[in-house]
């Protein structure tokens, strides 16, 4: 498709959403730098560096919990993206600038999902009102940045928040019982269980690809 207008067959809410993103980028170009910085707080590279710092300098136990949770949430986010295989804004309308370019699908927003799980577990672990408010602000800012940068529709971000919250709640509810059970196993079985869990997360994406059938 050529030209700057949305395709005629595009649903009205989707067309309006795309136009709003393009208008926001055009009317507030000064937001590009702060939004890029906020987006970095939802990057896997940031999570890795933050977890390493936390492990070596602050709280090894919390760092290990974060590493486990981010591995789970990252694997599930990849599988969900493949299962829904929905486009990013700049894929379907030329007027939306790709201020953040990615080869993966859009729904749900992996940055938003990861921000909820990462900052949510930190807030649950630190348990200070001031930090909880800061964590909530950062989560919302990461989501907003993804919309401004043209990487996601608002629905992608909202879904990312929702899936991230479900994963976080499930993790907090199950980690105690599962952790106690795992610690009773011999070390060899613990290693085998960790390896099996990693394989399950990898195959989740293959399963999602199999479900959508013969699609490219």
C-alpha positions in Angstrom: 0.0 0.0 0.0 1.2 3.5 -0.9 0.5 6.8 0.6 0.0 8.1 4.2 -3.6 7.2 4.8 -4.7 4.0 6.5 -6.0 1.2 4.3 -9.7 1.4 3.6 -10.3 -2.0 5.2 -8.6 -1.1 8.5 -11.2 -1.0 11.3 -12.0 2.5 12.4 -10.6 2.3 16.0 -7.4 1.0 14.7 -7.1 3.8 12.1 -7.8 6.4 14.7 -5.2 4.9 17.0 -2.6 4.9 14.3 -3.4 8.5 13.3 -3.1 9.6 17.0 0.4 8.1 17.3 1.6 9.8 14.2 0.1 13.2 15.4 1.8 12.8 18.8 5.1 12.1 17.2 4.7 15.2 14.9 3.5 17.6 17.6 5.9 16.6 20.4 9.2 15.6 18.9 11.0 16.7 22.0 9.6 13.6 23.8 11.7 11.3 21.6 14.7 11.4 23.9 12.9 10.9 27.3 10.7 8.3 25.8 13.7 6.4 24.5 15.2 6.5 27.9 12.1 5.2 29.6 11.9 2.4 27.0 15.4 1.3 28.0 13.9 0.4 31.4 11.9 -2.3 29.7 14.8 -3.8 27.7 16.1 -7.3 28.4 19.7 -5.8 28.5 18.7 -3.5 31.3 17.1 -6.4 33.3 20.3 -8.4 32.9 22.6 -5.6 34.1 20.2 -4.7 37.0 19.9 -8.3 38.2 23.7 -8.7 38.0 24.2 -5.5 40.1 21.6 -6.6 42.6 23.1 -10.0 43.0 26.7 -8.9 43.5 26.1 -5.7 45.5 22.7 -5.8 47.2 20.5 -8.8 47.6 21.5 -12.1 46.0 18.2 -13.9 46.9 16.0 -11.2 45.3 18.3 -11.1 42.2 17.8 -14.9 41.8 14.0 -14.5 42.1 14.1 -11.7 39.5 16.2 -13.8 37.1 13.8 -16.7 37.3 10.8 -14.5 36.9 12.2 -12.6 33.9 13.2 -15.8 32.2 9.6 -17.1 32.6 8.0 -13.8 31.5 10.4 -13.4 28.6 9.6 -16.9 27.3 5.9 -16.5 27.6 6.0 -13.1 26.0 7.7 -14.5 22.9 5.2 -17.3 22.6 2.2 -14.9 23.0 3.7 -12.6 20.3 3.9 -15.5 17.9 0.4 -16.8 18.8 -1.3 -13.5 18.1 1.1 -12.3 15.3 -0.2 -8.8 15.2 1.6 -5.9 13.4 3.3 -2.9 14.9 2.0 0.6 14.1 4.9 1.5 11.8 4.4 -1.8 9.8 0.9 -0.8 8.7 0.9 3.0 8.3 3.8 5.1 6.8 2.9 8.2 8.9 4.0 6.5 12.1 7.8 6.8 12.5 9.7 3.8 13.7 11.6 5.5 16.6 12.1 2.0 18.0 12.4 -0.8 15.4 11.9 -4.5 16.2 11.5 -7.6 14.1 9.1 -9.3 16.5 5.3 -9.0 16.6 3.5 -6.4 18.6 0.9 -8.0 20.8 1.5 -8.1 23.7 4.1 -5.5 24.4 7.1 -7.3 25.8 8.6 -4.1 27.3 5.3 -3.5 29.2 5.0 -7.1 30.3 8.6 -7.2 31.5 8.3 -3.8 33.3 5.4 -5.1 35.3 7.1 -8.3 36.3 10.5 -6.7 37.0 9.5 -3.6 38.9 6.5 -5.4 40.5 8.7 -8.1 42.0 11.2 -5.4 43.2 8.4 -3.5 44.8 7.1 -6.6 46.5 10.5 -7.5 47.7 11.5 -4.0 49.0 8.1 -3.2 50.4 8.5 0.6 50.7 5.7 2.9 49.8 8.0 5.4 48.1 9.6 2.7 45.9 6.2 1.2 45.1 5.0 4.5 43.7 8.3 4.9 41.8 7.9 1.4 40.3 4.3 2.1 39.3 5.4 5.4 37.6 8.2 3.6 35.7 5.9 0.8 34.5 3.4 3.4 33.1 6.2 5.4 31.6 7.7 2.3 29.8 4.2 1.6 28.4 3.7 5.2 27.2 7.1 5.3 25.6 6.4 2.2 23.5 3.3 3.9 22.1 5.1 7.2 21.4 8.0 5.4 19.7 5.6 3.8 17.3 6.5 0.3 18.5 3.0 -0.5 19.9 -0.7 0.3 19.8 -2.2 1.1 23.2 -4.0 -2.3 23.1 -0.6 -4.0 22.9 0.6 -2.1 26.0 -2.6 -2.7 28.0 -2.3 -6.4 27.2 1.3 -6.4 28.2 0.3 -4.9 31.6 -2.4 -7.5 32.0 -0.3 -10.6 31.1 2.6 -9.2 33.2 0.3 -8.8 36.2 -1.0 -12.3 35.8 2.5 -13.8 35.6 3.6 -11.7 38.6 0.7 -12.8 40.7 1.1 -16.4 39.7 4.8 -16.3 40.5 4.3 -14.7 44.0 1.6 -17.3 44.8 3.5 -20.4 43.8 7.2 -19.6 44.4 7.0 -20.4 48.1 5.5 -23.9 47.8 7.5 -24.7 44.6 10.7 -23.4 46.1 10.4 -25.5 49.2 9.7 -28.6 47.1 12.7 -28.0 44.8 15.1 -27.5 47.7 14.3 -31.0 49.0 15.5 -32.5 45.7 19.1 -33.6 45.1 21.3 -31.1 43.3 21.3 -33.3 40.1 17.5 -33.2 40.0 17.4 -29.5 40.6 19.7 -28.9 37.6 17.6 -31.3 35.5 14.5 -29.5 36.5 16.0 -26.1 35.6 17.0 -27.4 32.2 13.6 -28.9 31.6 11.9 -25.6 32.5 14.1 -23.8 30.0 13.2 -26.3 27.3 9.5 -25.9 28.1 9.8 -22.1 27.6 11.6 -22.5 24.3 9.0 -25.0 23.0 6.2 -22.7 24.0 7.1 -20.5 21.0 7.2 -23.6 18.7 3.8 -24.6 20.0 2.4 -21.2 19.3 3.8 -21.4 15.8 2.2 -24.8 15.3 -1.2 -23.6 16.5 -1.4 -20.8 13.9 -0.7 -23.3 11.1 0.7 -22.6 7.7 1.4 -18.9 8.1 4.3 -16.7 7.2 
